[in-house]
Amino acid sequence: DISSTVDYTPQVSSSRLIKVHKQSFALFPTNNKGTKRAVLIGINYGKVLKKSHEDVQKMKQYLTKTHNVSPKNITVLADDGKAHAPTKV
Protein backbone atom coordinates (compact mmCIF):
# COMPACT_ATOMS: atom_id res chain seq x y z
CA ASP A 1 0.00 0.00 0.00
CA ILE A 2 1.59 3.22 -1.15
CA SER A 3 -0.24 5.35 1.43
CA SER A 4 1.84 3.79 4.18
CA THR A 5 5.07 4.99 2.54
CA VAL A 6 4.06 8.64 2.16
CA ASP A 7 4.58 10.91 5.16
CA TYR A 8 3.17 13.99 3.43
CA THR A 9 0.28 14.79 1.11
CA PRO A 10 1.19 14.45 -2.58
CA GLN A 11 -0.49 16.95 -4.89
CA VAL A 12 -2.54 15.70 -7.82
CA SER A 13 -4.01 17.78 -10.63
CA SER A 14 -6.08 16.69 -13.58
CA SER A 15 -7.54 18.07 -16.77
CA ARG A 16 -10.91 16.70 -15.67
CA LEU A 17 -12.86 17.02 -12.45
CA ILE A 18 -12.01 14.47 -9.77
CA LYS A 19 -14.50 14.39 -6.92
CA VAL A 20 -12.10 13.62 -4.11
CA HIS A 21 -14.69 14.16 -1.40
CA LYS A 22 -16.21 10.80 -2.29
CA GLN A 23 -14.93 7.60 -0.71
CA SER A 24 -13.12 6.60 -3.90
CA PHE A 25 -12.59 7.99 -7.36
CA ALA A 26 -11.19 6.72 -10.65
CA LEU A 27 -8.06 8.12 -12.24
CA PHE A 28 -8.92 6.15 -15.36
CA PRO A 29 -12.37 5.40 -16.76
CA THR A 30 -13.57 1.98 -15.65
CA ASN A 31 -14.46 1.09 -19.24
CA ASN A 32 -10.98 2.03 -20.51
CA LYS A 33 -9.89 -0.31 -23.29
CA GLY A 34 -7.07 1.82 -24.71
CA THR A 35 -3.50 2.40 -23.66
CA LYS A 36 -3.11 4.15 -20.34
CA ARG A 37 -0.61 7.02 -20.46
CA ALA A 38 0.54 9.62 -17.97
CA VAL A 39 2.71 12.73 -17.85
CA LEU A 40 4.10 13.49 -14.40
CA ILE A 41 5.73 16.85 -13.69
CA GLY A 42 7.85 17.59 -10.65
CA ILE A 43 9.29 21.09 -10.33
CA ASN A 44 10.91 22.26 -7.10
CA TYR A 45 11.72 25.77 -8.43
CA GLY A 46 15.09 25.63 -6.73
CA LYS A 47 14.09 24.92 -3.15
CA VAL A 48 10.77 26.81 -3.10
CA LEU A 49 8.66 23.65 -3.32
CA LYS A 50 9.62 20.57 -1.39
CA LYS A 51 9.14 16.94 -2.28
CA SER A 52 7.73 17.42 -5.81
CA HIS A 53 10.31 14.97 -7.17
CA GLU A 54 9.28 12.45 -4.53
CA ASP A 55 5.61 13.03 -5.43
CA VAL A 56 6.36 12.16 -9.05
CA GLN A 57 8.17 8.94 -8.14
CA LYS A 58 5.42 7.88 -5.71
CA MET A 59 2.74 8.61 -8.32
CA LYS A 60 4.68 6.63 -10.95
CA GLN A 61 4.92 3.72 -8.52
CA TYR A 62 1.21 4.01 -7.75
CA LEU A 63 0.21 4.09 -11.44
CA THR A 64 2.36 1.09 -12.35
CA LYS A 65 1.41 -1.07 -9.37
CA THR A 66 -2.22 -0.12 -8.83
CA HIS A 67 -3.44 0.79 -12.33
CA ASN A 68 -1.11 -1.39 -14.41
CA VAL A 69 0.23 1.55 -16.42
CA SER A 70 3.35 0.47 -18.27
CA PRO A 71 6.42 2.48 -17.19
CA LYS A 72 7.19 3.07 -20.89
CA ASN A 73 3.87 4.97 -21.12
CA ILE A 74 4.74 7.33 -18.27
CA THR A 75 6.69 10.46 -19.17
CA VAL A 76 8.41 12.21 -16.27
CA LEU A 77 9.44 15.86 -16.50
CA ALA A 78 11.43 17.15 -13.54
CA ASP A 79 14.07 19.70 -12.65
CA ASP A 80 16.12 17.12 -10.75
CA GLY A 81 18.78 16.60 -13.42
CA LYS A 82 17.74 12.95 -13.89
CA ALA A 83 14.49 13.15 -15.90
CA HIS A 84 13.65 15.15 -19.01
CA ALA A 85 13.79 18.84 -18.13
CA PRO A 86 10.34 20.50 -17.90
CA THR A 87 11.34 23.45 -20.06
CA LYS A 88 9.93 25.03 -23.18
CA VAL A 89 11.68 23.76 -26.29
C-alpha positions in Angstrom: 0.0 0.0 0.0 1.6 3.2 -1.2 -0.2 5.3 1.4 1.8 3.8 4.2 5.1 5.0 2.5 4.1 8.6 2.2 4.6 10.9 5.2 3.2 14.0 3.4 0.3 14.8 1.1 1.2 14.5 -2.6 -0.5 17.0 -4.9 -2.5 15.7 -7.8 -4.0 17.8 -10.6 -6.1 16.7 -13.6 -7.5 18.1 -16.8 -10.9 16.7 -15.7 -12.9 17.0 -12.5 -12.0 14.5 -9.8 -14.5 14.4 -6.9 -12.1 13.6 -4.1 -14.7 14.2 -1.4 -16.2 10.8 -2.3 -14.9 7.6 -0.7 -13.1 6.6 -3.9 -12.6 8.0 -7.4 -11.2 6.7 -10.6 -8.1 8.1 -12.2 -8.9 6.2 -15.4 -12.4 5.4 -16.8 -13.6 2.0 -15.7 -14.5 1.1 -19.2 -11.0 2.0 -20.5 -9.9 -0.3 -23.3 -7.1 1.8 -24.7 -3.5 2.4 -23.7 -3.1 4.2 -20.3 -0.6 7.0 -20.5 0.5 9.6 -18.0 2.7 12.7 -17.8 4.1 13.5 -14.4 5.7 16.8 -13.7 7.9 17.6 -10.7 9.3 21.1 -10.3 10.9 22.3 -7.1 11.7 25.8 -8.4 15.1 25.6 -6.7 14.1 24.9 -3.1 10.8 26.8 -3.1 8.7 23.6 -3.3 9.6 20.6 -1.4 9.1 16.9 -2.3 7.7 17.4 -5.8 10.3 15.0 -7.2 9.3 12.5 -4.5 5.6 13.0 -5.4 6.4 12.2 -9.0 8.2 8.9 -8.1 5.4 7.9 -5.7 2.7 8.6 -8.3 4.7 6.6 -10.9 4.9 3.7 -8.5 1.2 4.0 -7.8 0.2 4.1 -11.4 2.4 1.1 -12.4 1.4 -1.1 -9.4 -2.2 -0.1 -8.8 -3.4 0.8 -12.3 -1.1 -1.4 -14.4 0.2 1.6 -16.4 3.3 0.5 -18.3 6.4 2.5 -17.2 7.2 3.1 -20.9 3.9 5.0 -21.1 4.7 7.3 -18.3 6.7 10.5 -19.2 8.4 12.2 -16.3 9.4 15.9 -16.5 11.4 17.1 -13.5 14.1 19.7 -12.7 16.1 17.1 -10.7 18.8 16.6 -13.4 17.7 12.9 -13.9 14.5 13.1 -15.9 13.6 15.2 -19.0 13.8 18.8 -18.1 10.3 20.5 -17.9 11.3 23.5 -20.1 9.9 25.0 -23.2 11.7 23.8 -26.3 
